[in-house]
Structures are given as structure tokens and as C-alpha cells.
Amino acid sequence: MSKAAYIERALKSYFIDKFLNGFKLLFEKTYLPFSIVLFSVLGLNILAIFLYFQEVAWMTLELVNDFLLLGFLIAGSIVVFGLISAVWKNYIFQTIFVFIGIGLSIIIVFVFNPDPDLVVIQVLKIIFLVSWILISSLSMFFIIFYFFTGISGKIVVAGKSDEHIFLGGIIRFVSFGTIGISIVIIYKNLQSFNAILIGVMGIIVALIILIYGWTVDLNDTTTNFISILGCFNFYITYQLSASISPSDTIKNAFTEITILIFTALNYIQSKVSKVQGIKTSQFEKKKEGRKVFFQKKLILSALGKQIFGDLSLILMTIGMVLGYSLLLLSVLINPSLPLVNEISFFRLDIGIPLASHRLFAFISMMIFLISFITFITSERFRQLATNNYDFKQGLKVIGDRMSAWKSRVKKRFSLRKSSKNEEDEEEKDEKSEN
């Protein structure tokens, strides 16, 4: 049997850990009822839009809008009722409470039949748009950040010197491309303030990578961080390239849904990830005996997790994913931006696809600039941005995981063995009684 290279195995392990495990979590018993709602609502709306474009007589535009409205209200109720239900972190109570909200959404749509153009509904759409763009951009940044500061990143960059920037040539090439695209955005949208703003920001981002990467005193910390920023700039460049002018609606929606799936699965995975199979006492003993046990990570949701708990945060994520997915689907019916009349002062009457890309670009570049300034000014952040693993510590981490797996297998075996002994004893008792 042929063996994959170490880099291939590292990338495969990272992909499964960060993305596919998030998909598996959706089908666990705890989250399955909400996952069924998520996929059912999405499936219903996809089918409705498909039948509408196939010109099926009974599938009218009004009915399609009703299904979309129902989806938005269900998504909103999952988020709101899910967070409120955290007042009592009991699974049965939280599940019933959320499904009450879903039931109310159905009643509102099919009994009261509200106008989809109501301001409150348009505000809900804008909240889904901005919230998911923020979540998605942050998730993408930390996917890259954790890769280059984790064991998989250490394996991938193995063999390079501390002064060498990993993928340095490609990063510089893309940075020049970022400048070119930014200039095109400005040139083609001279009457649009938001286009000029993101164009100028794109040039600044690219110059930071080029100037800082060529002039700074390069070491293991700076080269690692330049690689992080450079790879994140690939994502920024994609968003900038889609921010020039309106693009094909269907192709644009398909691309966004693809990115949505990956970032959503990573976000769900990060909310419930934990060190399994290692007891606290074992953890402390191992921690005392080495410099790095598990790579320290920035837990942005630590306070939220403490207040709301895992289930409420997962429900919030599912609701956000559903809301943003429906917003992308609604582009196929009506690409205009919600609340456009109220915000026309900012010249954003450009439709959802183009506006979303410009918002993605703006927020992503703000994350880029904030992280760069923090890196320059904070010693602690520089330590977090350094890959502190070495080969020996990597083997120890692998050993910990193998020990944890061995402990789980042993525990299951002992439980089966004890249950079998109990059955044998019961059989003996029955025979003695007879």
C-alpha cells in the first residue's frame, strides 16, 4: 500500500479536523433536530426557486417570497430564542423553547401574512448580512492563523530557514495583483465613495506586505506572521476582484455558498472543540513537564461561551448560516440591497452581490490592519503568532492523542467486560434458583 507524504497527511488531518468534524457535529443527537430544520428550510427554498424558474404554474413569485420570509423568520427565531434559552442551560428546555419560536414564525407567515418589505424584516436581512460577513472573515483569518501556529503548519514549513518567508514569491506576486485590482476599482467607480475607500485600503494592505516583508529584520516570528498576512491577502484579493462591478448572479451566489459552507463548518467545529480523553490531573502533570503542551489560542468567544453555553452558540451559528444562505438565494429573485432607500446617502444601491463583496473586503482589510498594528505593538500577540512547536513536541502531542484514544478504547472495553460479567452472574443466579 502506498503512503502519502507527511505534508499531504498534515493537510488532510487539518482539513478533517477543521471542517469535516464540523459537518459530523451537525448530525450528532444533540444538534440533529436543529440541523433537520436548517437543511429542510434550505431545501424547501431551493426547490421553490427552481420550480419558479421552471415556470411551474402554481409556484408564484408571491409563494417564493413567502417561503423566503418564513426562512428568514425561522433563522432569526433560532438565533434569538437560542440565546434567550441560555437563562436555563437545560437541553430539553432549550430545544422546546427554540421550537416554540419556529412555530411562531410559521404562524406569523401563514396566518398574518406580513409584507416582506416591512422595515423590521429588511433590518433582519441586513443583520444577517453584516453579522455573517464579520463571522466569516474572522473565521477565515483564524483558520490561517491557527494553521501557521500549529503542528500542521510546522510540518508544512519544515526545512525552511528562519529568514525565509514561506510562499514568499507567490505572496509578493499576489500583493502586486492586489494593488492592480485596487487601482481598477478606484478608476471604474470614481463616483462611489465606498469603492474608493476599499481601493485605497487594498493598496495599503498590499504595501504593508511588500514593504514590511522586504525591510523588516526577518526571524522565525516575523516570517511566520508575514506568511499569515500574505495567505489572508489571497482571500482579500478575491473579495476585491469581485468588488469591481456586478458579476454573474448565479456564479457569484454559488461561489459565496461554497465559501459559506467551509467557514460555517469551521465555526461550528471551533465552538465545541475540546481536549478529550485527558483528565485534568494528567493535563497538569504533562503541562508542567514541557514548554509547550497545546498551542495557546485566542478564544474570542470565551466570554460568550461562559454566558450562553455551547448549545446556544451553536444555535446562533446555525441561525446565522441559515439567514445568510437564504440571503444569497434571494439574490436569484431580487438582487437589490435591503433598506437601500434608507442608506442611499452612502451610495450602496449596488445590489446584494456587489455590496456583500465590498463589505467582505472592507471588514477583512480591517482585520488585517488591526492584526498588523497589534503585532507591531504587542509582545504577547507576537508570541501567539509564533509557531512554538518543534519536532519533539509534535511527537509528544501525537503521543497524547494516541494515549487519549487508547484510554477511550480501554474504557469502552472495560465497560463491555463489566456488563458481560454482570450478565454471567445473573445467569448463574438463575441456574442456582432453578
LOMARVO-116234 format. One record per residue (C-alpha): residue in one letter; x, y, z. Coordinates in steps of 0.001 Angstrom, whole numbers, padded with zeros to 6 digits, always signed. Layout:
N
aXYZ;...
END
This chain:
434
m+000000+000000+000000;s+001376+003417-000972;k+001928+006050+001715;a+001060+009718+001423;a+003742+012346+002074;y+003966+013981+005512;i+002689+017279+004071;e-000283+015521+002438;r-001150+013773+005697;a-000784+017008+007672;l-003064+018910+005302;k-005598+016060+005282;s-005620+015902+009081;y-006025+019687+009322;f-008866+019697+006770;i-010760+016912+008562;d-010203+018461+011989;k-011247+021980+010984;f-014052+021306+008511;l-015443+017765+008249;n-015720+017334+012010;g-017978+020393+011993;f-020211+018592+009487;k-020280+015473+011697;l-021298+017579+014686;l-024421+018723+012875;f-025619+015116+012818;e-024935+014357+016453;k-028007+013613+018550;t-027752+016961+020392;y-027866+019133+017270;l-029789+016859+014884;p-033258+018465+015403;f-031860+021886+014518;s-029829+020516+011603;i-033022+018982+010194;v-034652+022430+010365;l-031597+024016+008708;f-031480+021616+005756;s-035292+021392+005416;v-035725+025176+005162;l-032813+025487+002722;g-034086+022564+000654;l-037620+023983+000560;n-036406+027377-000679;i-034037+025882-003264;l-036871+023714-004588;a-039293+026668-004641;i-036845+028868-006593;f-036065+026009-009002;l-039773+025391-009689;y-040347+029115-010120;f-037663+029347-012819;q-039106+026211-014438;e-042327+028247-014741;v-044456+025779-012793;a-047902+027395-012729;w-048679+027119-009018;m-045207+028279-007875;t-045782+032032-007997;l-043348+034781-007042;e-045565+035572-004040;l-045289+031997-002775;v-041493+032010-003248;n-041260+035241-001242;d-043423+033649+001481;f-041023+030713+001723;l-038040+033073+001869;l-039754+035182+004522;l-040539+032045+006535;g-036880+031032+006309;f-035646+034431+007496;l-038043+034417+010466;i-037068+030837+011407;a-033376+031778+011183;g-033997+034831+013362;s-036004+032813+015908;i-033230+030185+016152;v-030712+032932+016968;v-032902+034960+019346;f-034712+032119+021122;g-031491+030086+021217;l-029628+032856+023056;i-032548+033662+025384;s-032909+029965+026270;a-029455+030138+027889;v-031153+031501+031045;w-031609+027806+031901;k-028974+025641+030277;n-031159+022561+030071;y-031214+020765+026719;i-034908+019809+026766;f-035976+023310+027835;q-033770+024986+025216;t-034993+022682+022438;i-038667+023243+023273;f-038121+026986+023622;v-036433+027267+020213;f-039128+025186+018505;i-041762+027470+020030;g-040007+030320+018221;i-040011+028297+014977;g-043726+027607+015423;l-044434+031304+015958;s-042552+032088+012720;i-044804+029694+010785;i-047934+031252+012326;i-046768+034799+011527;v-046146+033992+007831;f-049195+031877+007003;v-051767+033468+009344;f-050823+037158+009454;n-049130+037204+006006;p-046821+040212+006627;d-045346+042328+003835;p-041758+041154+003054;d-040794+044812+002557;l-041513+045734+006191;v-038597+047644+007726;v-038189+045124+010574;i-037746+042281+008059;q-035304+044314+005973;v-033331+045116+009136;l-033228+041379+009908;k-031721+040739+006458;i-029097+043449+006953;i-028189+041964+010366;f-027694+038538+008778;l-025579+040077+006000;v-023249+042100+008228;s-023045+039534+011062;w-022106+036652+008817;i-019578+038706+006878;l-017908+039560+010193;i-018032+035938+011407;s-016846+034558+008070;s-013931+036986+007735;l-012755+036383+011306;s-013078+032614+010830;m-011023+032722+007640;f-008290+034751+009340;f-008043+032394+012312;i-008159+029287+010110;i-004944+030601+008521;f-003573+031901+011840;y-004022+028596+013672;f-002626+026626+010749;f+000654+028547+010720;t+000939+028452+014544;g+000000+024773+014893;i+001568+021369+014363;s+000310+021042+010752;g+001896+024366+009808;k+005175+023306+011394;i+005248+020164+009257;v+004417+022070+006058;v+007187+024675+006544;a+009751+022150+007811;g+013196+022688+006290;k+012988+026441+005683;s+015340+028872+007390;d+014050+031402+009932;e+014756+034265+007484;h+012746+032718+004625;i+009091+033705+004077;f+007041+030600+003256;l+005462+031061-000213;g+007207+034450-000279;g+007324+034705-004079;i+003623+033903-004501;i+002678+036255-001628;r+004561+039152-003262;f+003079+038364-006688;v-000472+038370-005289;s+000267+041615-003422;f+001183+043331-006695;g-002050+041913-008096;t-003931+043407-005120;i-002548+046847-005984;g-003584+046467-009624;i-007121+045345-008760;s-007466+048176-006215;i-006481+050754-008846;v-009065+049290-011259;i-011765+049518-008547;i-010993+053199-007974;y-010776+054012-011711;k-014096+052329-012598;n-016007+053745-009599;l-014844+057359-009259;q-018326+058439-008151;s-018597+055793-005414;f-017080+056630-002018;n-017189+053031-000745;a-015344+051767-003847;i-012618+054400-003491;l-012291+053571+000210;i-011749+049837-000294;g-009448+050556-003253;v-007200+052754-001092;m-007308+050179+001735;g-006346+047426-000721;i-003258+049395-001812;i-002275+049987+001843;v-002667+046278+002682;a-000524+045212-000274;l+002175+047809+000505;i+002353+046612+004121;i+003100+043070+002931;l+005641+044215+000333;i+007459+046843+002421;y+007331+045031+005767;g+008332+041731+004152;w+011376+043283+002485;t+012613+045774+005079;v+011949+044214+008488;d+014586+042227+010382;l+013370+038745+009424;n+013238+035974+012027;d+011021+033000+012782;t+008284+035220+014280;t+008142+037890+011553;t+008346+035451+008628;n+005561+033348+010122;f+003329+036385+010544;i+004062+037662+007026;s+003004+034229+005732;i-000240+034530+007728;l-000983+038012+006379;g+000080+037033+002871;c-002214+033999+002731;f-005081+036018+004213;n-004452+038545+001443;f-005377+035817-001097;y-008874+035927+000430;i-008876+039744+000410;t-007790+039814-003229;y-010643+037501-004214;q-013155+039793-002494;l-011582+042867-004145;s-011679+041243-007581;a-015419+040642-007117;s-015894+044260-005945;i-015119+045946-009262;s-018567+045736-010833;p-021678+043497-010717;s-020887+039921-011775;d-022941+036953-012884;t-025567+036442-010168;i-025771+032639-010231;k-021992+032103-010389;n-021481+034664-007627;a-024084+033027-005355;f-022570+029567-005944;t-019068+030784-005017;e-020341+032510-001888;i-022280+029434-000756;t-019128+027323-001211;i-017116+029701+000998;l-020049+029827+003413;i-020038+026038+003847;f-016333+025909+004726;t-016348+028841+007137;a-019602+027707+008771;l-018297+024201+009379;n-015073+025587+010841;y-017019+027994+013045;i-019307+025213+014332;q-016299+022990+014940;s-014455+025691+016903;k-017437+026225+019203;v-017463+022700+020567;s-013831+021651+020176;k-012275+020431+023396;v-009413+018267+024617;q-010924+014811+025001;g-009646+011745+026794;i-007116+013548+029022;k-008031+014087+032645;t-007249+017353+034393;s-004640+015762+036637;q-002884+014214+033646;f-003046+017517+031784;e-001409+019445+034632;k+001374+016867+035031;k+002151+016919+031331;k+001880+020707+031196;e+004483+021121+033950;g+006893+018861+032151;r+007186+020740+028874;k+007462+024229+027453;v+004558+023884+025004;f+001729+021400+025562;f-001053+022688+023347;q-000612+025816+021291;k-002271+028786+023017;k-005142+030208+021014;l-007150+033398+021076;i-010633+032406+022275;l-012788+035273+021032;s-015969+033545+022183;a-014730+032560+025666;l-016951+035106+027409;g-019904+034236+025170;k-019400+030553+025893;q-019369+031227+029628;i-022585+033258+029446;f-024600+031321+026857;g-023101+027811+026806;d-022207+025591+023843;l-025740+024827+022641;s-026832+028466+022417;l-023673+029408+020493;i-024199+026512+018079;l-027836+027594+017624;m-026659+031135+016933;t-024269+029785+014286;i-026944+027594+012654;g-029344+030537+012565;m-026706+032833+011053;v-025758+030233+008420;l-029420+029763+007504;g-030107+033503+007338;y-027089+034294+005178;s-027726+031291+002905;l-031289+032498+002313;l-029970+035981+001587;l-027735+034509-001117;l-030665+032541-002543;s-032872+035646-002521;v-030358+037275-004879;l-031699+034972-007611;i-035159+036538-007136;n-034318+040116-006154;p-030665+041267-006073;s-031429+044706-004605;l-029897+045577-001257;p-032304+045702+001730;l-033048+049174+003126;v-031442+050758+000057;n-033625+053861+000308;e-032568+054437+003897;i-028830+054166+003139;s-028686+055633-000361;f-026631+058511+001079;f-023699+056094+001206;r-024166+055161-002471;l-024736+051469-001735;d-027532+050987-004274;i-025464+048310-005999;g-027307+045096-005168;i-026562+042386-002621;p-023731+040553-004520;l-021544+043611-005104;a-022338+045158-001716;s-021526+041909+000117;h-018136+041616-001611;r-017257+045205-000756;l-018310+044632+002850;f-016277+041401+002900;a-013264+043276+001513;f-013649+046189+003952;i-014061+044020+007074;s-011274+041630+006010;m-008861+044527+005478;m-009832+046000+008860;i-008968+042630+010451;f-005684+042674+008510;l-004775+046198+009678;i-005797+045625+013304;s-003809+042375+013495;f-000762+044069+011919;i-000876+047014+014367;t-001363+044579+017276;f+001604+042517+016097;i+003812+045628+015978;t+002736+046888+019408;s+002062+043741+021466;e+004730+041278+022574;r+002052+038834+023693;f+000447+038763+020252;r+003855+038254+018648;q+004307+035175+020837;l+000886+033878+019785;a+001798+034429+016129;t+004988+032369+016525;n+004905+028643+015862;n+006370+027362+019119;y+006236+023705+018194;d+009320+021698+017365;f+009529+018143+016052;k+009968+016619+019522;q+006966+018448+020921;g+004958+017415+017898;l+005683+013786+018690;k+004561+014400+022278;v+001261+015877+021101;i+000738+012873+018822;g+001587+010631+021785;d-001015+012438+023911;r-003661+011875+021279;m-002756+008201+020963;s-002882+007826+024750;a-006278+009521+024818;w-007538+007169+022109;k-006110+004174+023966;s-007826+005317+027179;r-011182+005595+025419;v-010824+002135+023866;k-009778+000657+027210;k-012695+002331+028956;r-015192+001000+026424;f-013685-002458+026644;s-013847-002425+030447;l-017488-001320+030332;r-018337-004140+027944;k-016405-006576+030088;s-018143-005461+033296;s-021559-005671+031640;k-020711-009164+030384;n-019670-010219+033914;e-022961-008902+035249;e-024855-010949+032668;d-022852-014091+033601;e-023606-013530+037277;e-027308-013117+036529;e-027271-016395+034553;k-025570-018153+037481;d-028157-016800+039904;e-030986-018015+037661;k-029409-021505+037446;s-028925-021675+041215;e-032550-020678+041780;n-033714-023401+039416;
END
